[in-house]
Structures are given as structure tokens and as C-alpha cells.
Amino acid sequence: MKDNTQPTLGEPMGIRQVARLIGCSAWSVRQTLVPCGLPHWRSGPSGKLIFYHDQVVRWLLEQQQERRK
């Protein structure tokens, strides 16, 4: 039985997949959204960025809610 009280991360995604999900370029994700707090994990000091689908969606929804206030 799955515990629904804990948030899930979702499937791992690359920066291009996140850009497609959001509807922008990979450059915009890296240069604009990551510095604004888009949740990600870096595989090493100069490693690639890894994002998790459910975490990205939650972050986007939170950003929309904040802008509506």
C-alpha cells in the first residue's frame, strides 16, 4: 500500500524534458528558473542537472499561487 501522505519526486528528467514540460527553452530553465528556485539535483560539481517531474510540477503550482496573491 502506497503512503500518500509523503510527496513523491516523480520520474527523473533532464533539462530538455523540463523545458518541454514548461514550454520554454533549456536555456531559460538553466538561466532563469534554476536561480529562482526550481528544484533540481546536480550529479556532481560540474555534472548534469536532474529534475523530478512531481517536484517540478509542485514548484510551478506554488509559483502560480504566489503570483495570484
Buried (B, 14 or more C-beta within 10 A) or exposed (E): EEEEEEEEBBEEBEBEBBBBBBEEBBEEBBEEBBEEEBEBEEEEEEEEBBBBBEBBEBBBEEBEEEEEE
